[in-house]
Amino acid sequence: MDPDFDPSAYGSRIADVYDATVRDLPTAAAVQRLAELAGDGPVLEFGIGTGRLALPLLQRGLRVAGIEGSPDMVAQLRAKPGGEGVPVTVGDFARTRVEGRFTLVVLALNTVFALPSQEAQVRCFANAAAHLRDGGRFAVEAWTPDPGAFRDGRSVRLLSVAEDEVVLEAAELFPGEQLMRTTKVRMTPRGTRLLPANHRYAWPAELDLMARLAGMELEHRWADWSGAPFTDASRDHVTVYRRRA
Ligand SMILES: C[S@@+](CC[C@H](N)C(=O)[O-])C[C@H]1O[C@@H](n2cnc3c(N)ncnc32)[C@H](O)[C@@H]1O
């Protein structure tokens, strides 16, 4: 149990600017890949957020539902065309159950690491499997830990530079517990915003073990949504697990 964990905390700090922070991501490639993995659907997204992936999947004719911890993120989703019609349950995706069985459960953009402990992540994998039909898939997108990028347990990275926006990330690493505390500093002409996020990180092999504990097998691991090969140099992975029949 993680009694202090609040699944709404991240979203309540970022909801109004979230879409601006993800506009350079390869969303079209992600949607294309997810649509291929889903077949005829339906799809369940853990941490559906503002609907960056869910709304384009819906536009492709797939049924999509979500579990989301932050009412502020859900409000952003609801304000978009089509957003009113997406069934979203507010809750913690490591525990919350929704009705139905899905061909695909999606957990994108490192959000598995938003869960505060190994125990919560193991529960999340079990929850994903419980929502899948036999043969259904669980797609997880996450970064690959890189402790070498830290000096004395700290790092500062320049994430993006544009005329009207600069984003930095300051991070602190606690390797004993596999925790990373980060704050993104987003500077625009309208001011500076601090966007904190905590991660309980894991290497791909640990995630694979969580999948096996939940009755799923590794099907694919790519370096990105386009299917580039995953190598020792890959800093991110897109991994697909399949629920055993
Ligand atoms: C990085 S955003 C990703 C949003 C969306 N999936 C996307 O790809 O744009 C992570 C989302 O997961 C939500 N979230 C984080 N931890 C959660 C939890 N334990 N249960 C439910 N939602 C959670 C956050 O509120 C946020 O909306």
The ligand as an SDF file (V2000), in Angstrom:
LIG
                    3D

 27 29  0  0  0  0  0  0  0  0999 V2000
    1.7720   11.7370  -19.0190 C   0  0  0  0  0  0  0  0  0  0  0  0
    0.0320   11.8010  -18.9530 S   0  0  0  0  0  0  0  0  0  0  0  0
   -0.3990   10.8100  -20.3600 C   0  0  0  0  0  0  0  0  0  0  0  0
   -1.7920   11.1270  -20.8820 C   0  0  0  0  0  0  0  0  0  0  0  0
   -2.1650   10.3720  -22.1550 C   0  0  0  0  0  0  0  0  0  0  0  0
   -2.1310    8.9490  -21.9420 N   0  0  0  0  0  0  0  0  0  0  0  0
   -1.2220   10.7280  -23.2870 C   0  0  0  0  0  0  0  0  0  0  0  0
   -0.5320    9.8340  -23.7800 O   0  0  0  0  0  0  0  0  0  0  0  0
   -1.1780   11.9100  -23.6530 O   0  0  0  0  0  0  0  0  0  0  0  0
   -0.3310   10.6900  -17.6070 C   0  0  0  0  0  0  0  0  0  0  0  0
   -1.7990   10.6570  -17.2420 C   0  0  0  0  0  0  0  0  0  0  0  0
   -2.0250    9.5990  -16.3300 O   0  0  0  0  0  0  0  0  0  0  0  0
   -2.7620   10.0680  -15.2110 C   0  0  0  0  0  0  0  0  0  0  0  0
   -2.3770    9.2290  -14.0640 N   0  0  0  0  0  0  0  0  0  0  0  0
   -1.1670    9.1720  -13.4480 C   0  0  0  0  0  0  0  0  0  0  0  0
   -1.1740    8.2290  -12.4880 N   0  0  0  0  0  0  0  0  0  0  0  0
   -2.4220    7.6810  -12.5030 C   0  0  0  0  0  0  0  0  0  0  0  0
   -3.0300    6.6240  -11.7650 C   0  0  0  0  0  0  0  0  0  0  0  0
   -2.3730    5.9350  -10.8230 N   0  0  0  0  0  0  0  0  0  0  0  0
   -4.3050    6.3090  -12.0650 N   0  0  0  0  0  0  0  0  0  0  0  0
   -4.9910    6.9880  -13.0100 C   0  0  0  0  0  0  0  0  0  0  0  0
   -4.4550    7.9770  -13.7560 N   0  0  0  0  0  0  0  0  0  0  0  0
   -3.1790    8.3160  -13.5040 C   0  0  0  0  0  0  0  0  0  0  0  0
   -2.3930   11.5360  -15.0940 C   0  0  0  0  0  0  0  0  0  0  0  0
   -3.3760   12.2700  -14.4010 O   0  0  0  0  0  0  0  0  0  0  0  0
   -2.2890   11.9200  -16.5600 C   0  0  0  0  0  0  0  0  0  0  0  0
   -3.5190   12.2990  -17.0890 O   0  0  0  0  0  0  0  0  0  0  0  0
  1  2  1  0
  2  3  1  0
  2 10  1  0
  3  4  1  0
  4  5  1  0
  5  6  1  0
  5  7  1  0
  7  8  2  0
  7  9  1  0
 10 11  1  0
 11 12  1  0
 11 26  1  0
 12 13  1  0
 13 14  1  0
 13 24  1  0
 14 15  1  0
 14 23  1  0
 15 16  2  0
 16 17  1  0
 17 18  1  0
 17 23  2  0
 18 19  1  0
 18 20  2  0
 20 21  1  0
 21 22  2  0
 22 23  1  0
 24 25  1  0
 24 26  1  0
 26 27  1  0
M  CHG  2   2   1   9  -1
M  END
$$$$
